Amino acid sequence: MGAADQRRFDALRAAHFPPERNHLAAHVTLFHQLPPSCLDELARLLRRIAADTPPPAAMLREVYLLGRGVAFRIDSPDLLAIRERIADHFWGMLTAQDRGTPRLHITVQNKATTAAARALLAALAADFRPRSLTIAGLAAYHYRGGPWESAFALSFRGARR
């Protein structure tokens, strides 16, 4: 995300995510699991994509309940097109979960009580208005059994058309 959006959603996660589970900054997940053996190939592909692709247009559409958490729904055909480009490249290596089209979102609360999630949803929805969301780049992380470790991050540099 862009810096201002990143600060806002990181603050929401810090305030509402269980601290013992909040091991990662706010983010939009495109894939849940790619094999570690393809990291170099992924880095090469994402470098090409970042170099020739402008930041994708994206909109925050709504705040919604995840059951025991709250997230912001994102509408971004441009980001889904980028994801499809990556999925096509790694198709044979994708898990069943990653073969489907994701529902783009930013989770700000998870593993809370149902009552806490409903209360946060009501509070956030009270003044929510759909707005643009800055998508600044792509990143990959290693899952380390709780903590996450950054593998790399790349900014979109393509010219707007």
C-alpha positions in Angstrom: 0.0 0.0 0.0 1.0 3.6 -0.1 2.6 5.0 3.0 -0.6 6.8 4.3 -2.8 3.8 3.8 -0.2 1.5 5.3 0.0 3.6 8.5 -3.8 3.7 8.8 -4.3 0.0 8.4 -1.2 -0.9 10.6 -2.7 1.3 13.3 -6.1 -0.5 13.0 -4.3 -3.9 13.2 -2.3 -2.8 16.2 -5.5 -1.7 18.0 -7.7 -4.7 17.1 -5.6 -7.7 16.2 -4.5 -10.1 19.0 -0.9 -9.0 19.6 0.3 -12.6 19.8 -1.0 -13.2 16.3 -0.1 -9.8 14.7 3.2 -10.8 13.1 2.8 -9.0 9.8 2.0 -5.5 8.7 -1.4 -4.8 7.0 -1.4 -6.3 3.5 -3.5 -7.5 0.6 -2.9 -11.3 0.1 -2.6 -12.4 -3.6 -1.3 -15.9 -2.8 -1.1 -17.8 0.4 1.6 -20.2 -0.4 4.2 -20.5 -3.2 6.9 -23.1 -2.9 10.1 -21.7 -1.4 12.0 -23.3 -4.3 10.5 -20.8 -6.7 11.5 -17.7 -4.8 14.2 -16.7 -7.3 11.9 -17.2 -10.3 9.1 -15.3 -8.4 11.5 -12.4 -7.8 12.5 -12.2 -11.5 8.9 -12.3 -12.6 7.8 -9.6 -10.1 10.7 -7.4 -11.0 9.5 -7.5 -14.6 5.9 -6.8 -13.6 6.9 -3.9 -11.3 9.0 -2.4 -13.9 6.4 -2.3 -16.7 3.2 -1.9 -14.6 1.8 1.3 -13.2 0.3 1.2 -9.7 -3.0 -0.5 -10.1 -6.2 1.4 -9.4 -8.0 0.1 -6.3 -11.1 1.1 -4.3 -12.0 0.3 -0.7 -15.6 -0.8 -1.1 -16.9 -1.7 2.3 -16.1 -2.9 5.8 -17.3 -6.4 6.4 -17.4 -9.2 9.0 -15.1 -12.1 8.7 -17.0 -14.1 11.4 -14.5 -13.4 14.3 -12.9 -10.4 12.6 -13.2 -7.4 10.4 -11.8 -6.6 7.0 -12.0 -3.9 4.3 -13.1 -5.2 0.9 -11.0 -4.1 -2.1 -12.2 -3.8 -5.7 -9.3 -3.8 -8.1 -9.6 -5.4 -11.6 -6.0 -4.1 -12.2 -4.6 -5.9 -9.2 -6.5 -9.1 -10.1 -5.0 -8.9 -13.6 -1.5 -8.7 -12.1 -2.3 -11.7 -9.9 -3.6 -13.6 -12.9 -0.3 -13.0 -14.7 1.6 -14.4 -11.7 -0.9 -17.3 -11.4 -0.5 -18.2 -15.0 3.3 -18.4 -14.6 3.2 -20.6 -11.5 0.0 -22.6 -12.3 1.4 -26.0 -11.7 2.8 -25.0 -8.3 -0.3 -23.4 -6.9 -2.2 -24.9 -4.0 -5.9 -25.5 -4.4 -6.5 -22.4 -2.2 -4.4 -20.3 -4.6 -6.0 -21.6 -7.8 -9.2 -19.7 -7.1 -9.7 -16.0 -7.5 -9.1 -14.2 -4.2 -11.5 -11.8 -2.5 -9.1 -8.9 -2.1 -9.2 -7.4 1.4 -7.3 -6.0 4.3 -7.8 -7.8 7.6 -7.7 -5.5 10.6 -9.1 -7.9 13.2 -9.1 -11.7 13.4 -9.6 -14.4 16.0 -11.6 -12.0 18.2 -14.9 -12.8 19.9 -18.0 -12.5 17.7 -19.2 -9.6 19.9 -15.9 -7.7 19.6 -15.9 -8.2 15.8 -19.5 -7.0 15.5 -18.7 -3.9 17.7 -15.7 -3.1 15.6 -17.6 -3.5 12.4 -20.3 -1.1 13.6 -17.7 1.4 14.7 -15.8 1.3 11.4 -18.9 1.2 9.2 -20.4 4.2 10.9 -18.2 6.7 9.0 -16.9 4.5 6.2 -17.1 5.9 2.6 -15.8 4.0 -0.4 -12.5 5.6 -1.4 -9.4 4.9 -3.5 -6.6 2.8 -2.1 -3.0 3.2 -3.1 -1.3 0.0 -4.2 2.4 0.8 -4.3 4.0 -2.5 -5.0 4.4 -6.2 -4.6 6.2 -8.2 -1.8 6.9 -11.7 -0.8 7.4 -13.1 2.7 8.7 -16.3 4.3 6.4 -17.8 6.9 8.4 -18.7 10.0 5.8 -20.4 12.1 4.3 -17.2 13.5 6.8 -14.4 12.6 7.1 -13.5 8.9 10.3 -12.5 7.2 10.5 -10.3 4.2 11.9 -11.9 1.1 11.7 -8.8 -1.1 9.5 -5.8 -1.9 9.2 -4.0 -5.2 7.5 -0.7 -6.2 5.4 -0.4 -9.4 7.3 1.8 -11.8 5.4 1.6 -15.1 4.0 4.8 -16.7 0.3 5.5 -16.4 -1.4 5.3 -19.8 
